[in-house]
Amino acid sequence: MVVQQNIAHGTTGFIAQNNGKGNFARIRRGFRTGFKMEVLYSIFVMLIVFFFSKELISLFLGDEGVAVVTEGVKYLKVMVFLYMLPGITNVIQGYFRGLGKMKITLNATFAQMLGRVISAYILAPYFGIEGIALACLVGWICMLSYEYPLFNKAWRTVK
């Protein structure tokens, strides 16, 4: 996820520079490029994590902690299908940051955290570690539900 965040940071700087120059065509191209990079990277990581989740978890534990490895693999097997969402939310947030619309990113992050915490409280007792992963899904859905309509409106107005 660090790489996803850095793609978004690069997009933010690119958009901010071009926003300052009023070059909205380049803002659109830069966003599209950042979006494509997020999607491609997310797919790449999804494949690696899906096929090597046990080995990845074991890197941090060795042969000890079989129960922890088992739980970690359960978590990753759910999370792997969700990796696209933080990539998308990161690049959309990069777009807003580049345009200087920081209140939108703050509110979107708050919506994500609130949705994640509430759903973790509800889902974890029933689904265990998979419930925590599903809570992440709920948080990212909350974030996108808030920021996507604002992004769509801003995208149509920036010519």
Sequence and secondary structure as in RCSB ss.txt:
>XXXX:A:sequence
MVVQQNIAHGTTGFIAQNNGKGNFARIRRGFRTGFKMEVLYSIFVMLIVFFFSKELISLFLGDEGVAVVTEGVKY
LKVMVFLYMLPGITNVIQGYFRGLGKMKITLNATFAQMLGRVISAYILAPYFGIEGIALACLVGWICMLSYEYPL
FNKAWRTVK
>XXXX:A:secstr
 HHHHHHHHHHHHHHHHHHHHT HHHHHHHHHHHHHHHHHHHHHHHHHHHHHHHHHHHHTTTTS HHHHHHHHHH
HHHHGGGTHHHHHHHHHHHHHHHTT HHHHHHHHHHHHHHHHHHHHHHHHHHTHHHHHHHHHHHHHHHHHHHHHH
HHHHHHH  
